Amino acid sequence: MTDPLTQVRRSAQRIAAQARFVHIDEAALAALAERIAASPHDVPPWDDDNHFRAGSSATAQYLLVLDGLNFCFWPAPTWEYDRLARSLKETMLVAPHRFRAEALATATESDVRAMLGDADDIPLLSQRTALLNELGSVLAARWQGQASQLVAAAAHSAAELVRLVTAELPGFRDHAIYQGWPVYFYKRAQIFVGDLYGAFAGDDLGHFDDIDRLTMFADYRIPQLLRAEGVLRYNARLASIVDLCRELPSGSDLEIEIRGCTIHAVEGLRDRLHALDVRLNALHLDWLLWNEGEQRRTAIAPAHCTRTIYY
C-alpha cells in the first residue's frame, strides 16, 4: 500500500504535469532559491505567545484540536490563524476540561464558540463543531481519550502518523478528483505532525525519524507568495477570479491546480536549495515561506478564496 506522503508527492507531480490554469516558472523558482540561499534562512522558532505548551499529553491534545479546526480564515477579516491558536491556548489554560475527549464529543456550537473566545464571526462553525465531535468520539472510543496515544502509536514516523490520522478521522481526509484521478493533499494531517515537531523541538512526541518526508502544507498563503515571486503563473481566467477575491470552489480544477502546483514548486525549491548546499526540508520551507507570506500579505496580490474544511 502506498503511504500517504508518497501519495501527496505523486499527486502534486501529476497535477503540475497536466495543469491548464497554473504554470510553474522554473527561472523564477531558481531566482527564489538563490535569494533564500543568499539571505538569513534560520527556521522560525515555535511561537509560544500564541500556542499552548505545557506537558506532553496536554500539548498533543491541544495541537490535535487546533489542527482539527485549522481551516477557513475568511471572509471574516479579523479571523486569522493566530487568533484561533491563541483562543484555544487561553481556553486550555482556564478550562482544560473542554479538551477532554468526552467534552469534545458532545460539544455544541455554543461550546465551540466559547472555546474560541465567544467570537461572533467564526466561519463554518457548524462544520467545526461536527469535526470536534468526531475527533472526541474517536479519541474516547479508540485512544483512551488522548491524542498522545495516537501519536505514540505512530512510533516516531511522520508517514505513519499521517496515515493513522487520516484513517481514524474522516475530517482529515483531504483529497479530491482531478481529471478522473484521485489526488491527495492531507494538509491538516501533515501540519499536525509539523506542529508536534515544532512544539517539542523535534524531541519526545515531536521526534520523527522521517520528518524530511513531509511536504509543504497546501493552503492559501504560500501560493499567494509564490505568485508574487513569479514562481506560480495563473492564466487570465484564474488570475481574474483570484484578483477580484471571488470564491474558488473547493475541489474545482482551478483550486486543485493551485494546491498541487504549490506543493510541486516547493519540492523543486527544496531540491534547488540542496544543490546550493542549503539543507532545508519542505517543513522548514513551509514555515519560512508562510511567515514571509504573512508579513507581505497586504502588499501583494490577494490569496485565492475557497470555503473548505481542509485549509
N, C-alpha and C positions, 0 to 999 in steps of 0.2 A: 504493500500500500504506500502511495506517495505521501510523504509527510507534508504538513500544511505550508511550511516555509518554501519548500520546493514548488508547491502549487502556486504560491503567490508570485515567485520569480518567473515561472513559466507563463503564467497568465499575463504578467506585465510585458514579457518579451513578445508574446503573441499579439497583444493589443498594439504595442508600438509598431510592429511589423505591418499590421493591417489598418492602422488608423487613417481616417479620412479627414478628420477635423483638427487634429493636433499633430504637429511635427516637432521632432527634437532636432535642434540646430547644433551639430557637433562642434562647429567652430566656437560658438558661444559657450558650450559646455567646457571646451578646452580653456577658454579665457577665464571662466569661473574657477576652474581648478587652479590655474596659475594665480589668480587673486587670493584664493584661500591659502595656497601654499606659501605665498609671499607675506601674509599678514599673520598676526597672532591668531591661533586657532585652538586655544585651550577650550576644552569641553565645559560648558556652563555647569556650575555646581548645582546640587539639588536645592530647590527653593523651599527652605524651612519656614519662611514667612507665610507662605500660602498653603503649605501641606502639613498634615499631622504626621508626626514620627515619634513614637514612644512605645517600645516593646514590640517584639517580632509579631506576635499574633494580632495585636490591635492594629499595627501598621498595615499588615496584609489585609485585614478586614476593611480598613478604611480605603485602601487602594482599589480593592475589587469593587466596592460600592462606587468610588469615584469613577472608575473606568466603565462601570455599568451605566453611568449617567453622562459620560463624556462625549456628547454629540449635540448638534443643532444649536449654534450660538447666534442665531438670527431668527426673526427680524428684530428682536429686542436689542436696541443699541447699547444697553448697559450690561447685557448678559454675555459675559466672556468667561473663558476657562478659569482664569484666576479667581473670579467671583465664585464659581462652582466649587473649586478646591478649597477656598478659604471658608465658605459657608459650611461645608462638610467638616472641616477641621474644627470650627467653633462648636458645631453640634457634638462632635466626638469628645471634646473637652468638657462640655457641660451636661451632655445627655448621652453617654456612651451606650446606654441600653437600647437606643434606637438602631444601633448597628448589629444587635443580636439577630441571628437568622430568623427566629420566630417573629420578631418585630418587623423585619423586612418582608417576611412572607405575608403578613396581614396589613401592611401599611396602606393607608388610604391616600388619596390625593392631598388631603389636608395635612396628613403626617409628612408626606414628601415635601410639601411646601414649607412646613415648619423646619425640616432638616436643611432646607436651602434658604433660610433666613427670612421666611414669610414673604418672599418676593411675589409680586403680582404679575410679573412679565416673563414667567418661565415658559419657554416654548415646549410643545409636545409633552405637557405634564401628564396626560393620561398614559402615554407610552412609557414615560419614565417610571411611573408608578407600577405599571404591569411588569416592566423589566426588573424592578427591585423585588416585586412579589415572586417572580420566577427565581431570581438569584437566591432569595432567602429560603424558598421551598426546597431548592436543590441542595443548598448547604445543610439545611436541617435534616433532610432525608438521607443524604449520602456522605456528608463530610463532617459529621459531628458538630455542625453549625459553624465551622471555622474555615475561612479562606486559606489559612496557613496549612491545613490538612491537604487541601487541593494542591497547593504549591509544593508541599513536601513530596506528594505522590509523583511529581514530575522528575524527581531525582536529579535536580540541577540541570535539566535540559530545557532550553528555551523552546525548541521544537515540540517537545512532549507537552509542555505546559500550554502552548497554543492549541495543540491537539485536544488536550483534556478540556480546556475552557470551551472550545467550540463544540466538542462532543456533549458536554454536560449542560451547556447554557445556549439554547437556540437563539437568544437575542444577540449573541456574539457572532452568529454565522453570516459574516459579511461577504456575500458572493452574489453573482449576477450572471446573466446570459448575454454574451456578446457575439453577434454574427453566428448564432447557433451553437456556440461553445460555452461551457461553464467557465467562469473566471472568478478568481479568489483574491481578496484583499486583506481580510482579517485585521483591520486597523486596531480596533479596541482590544482584541485579544493580545496582539503584539505589544501594544502600548502598556498593557498590564505588566507584561514581562519587563519592558523597559523601565517602568516606574518602580518595580521591585528592585531592579538593578541600581537605579539612581538612589532610592531611599536608603538602601542598605549598603551603598557604595561597593557593590559587587561582592558582598560577603553575606554569610548567613542565608536567609531566604532569597537574597538578591544575587547569589552566586550561580552563574550558569556557564557550564563548560563550553557551550556553543553560542554564546551571546553574539558573536560575529555573524551568525546566520540570520538574524532578524533583518527585515527590510526596513526602509523608512515607512512611516505611518501615513498612509494616503488620506489626506484631509483637504483643506481649502487654503491654508496659509502658505505652504511651501509651493504649490503650483502658482499661486499669486506672485511669489518672489521669483520663481524660475521664469515666469513670463516676463517680468520686469527686467530680468537679466538677459533676455533674448534666447534663453535655452528652450522654452516652450513657445511655439508659434501657433496661434489659433487662426483658423480660416475666417473669412469675413462673417459668416453666419454666426459662428460660436463667439467671435470677438464682440459682435454687436449684442448678443444676449448677455454676456458677462459684463460688458461695459455699461449697459443700461440697468444692471442689477435685476434682470428678470430671472425668475425661478427656472432652474435647470432640473428637469425631472430626474428623480433617483432611478437608476437603472437604465437611463437612456444611453444610446451610443455616445453622445457628446460627453456626458458626465463620466462614463466608464473610460473614455479615452483620456480625459484629463487625469484621472487617478492612475491608470495603467502607465501612461507615458511619464508621469511624475516618478513612479517607482523605478521605471527603467532608466530614466535620466539620472537619478541618484545612484543607481548601481554603476552607471558609466562614470559618474563623478568620482565615486569611491575608487574605481579602477585607475582612473587618471591620476588621482592623488597618490595612490600606491606607487605608480610609476615615477612620481616625483618624490618618493620616499617619505610621504606623509601618511602615517598609519592610522587613519580614521575609519571606523566601520560605519555601516548605514545608520545605526542608532546614534552615534556621535554626530554624524552629518545631519540627521533629523533635528537633533537638539540645536545645533549651530544655525541651520537654515531657518528653523521655526522661530528662534529668538530674533534673528535678523528680520524675518518677515513681520514679526510683531512690532518691532521698532519702526519699520518703514511702511506699515500697512495703510496709513492715511496719505502717504506721499506718492504712492504708485497706483496703477490701475486696480480696480476692485477685485476681490476674490469672487469665484463663482458661488452662487446661492442655490443650495439644494436642501430640501427638507427631508431629513433622513435620520434614522436611529444609529447609523453606522459611523458617523463622524460629525 
